[in-house]
């Protein structure tokens, strides 16, 4: 799995951090920070859920 985010479109809702805290964080302005672009297999379901719940649709998952 490969994960990418579009920080320019992030609205800072934070749903990704709540859903997959080992993969996503937020900077001081609330904008998404990707902790790893190749998450552990144990995080795959959470990452897919984060992609689904992101209101700005800034998370892209491949694989």
Phi, psi and omega in degrees: 000137174236133182242139172222158179226151175254093184298332182293334181260353182297135179255002175077026180293329176082006180297328179296319181293320178294321185280320183221071185293343177278351183244327184238149173217179176233144176280184183298339178265002180087005182277142183303140172236128178271117182281329176207138179267356175230079184292158177299152181302329180293343180261356186302314181297318180295322179294318178296322177294319178299319177300319183291321185271352180295116183292335181264355179056047182264356182262130176240131181240129176240135177091000000 
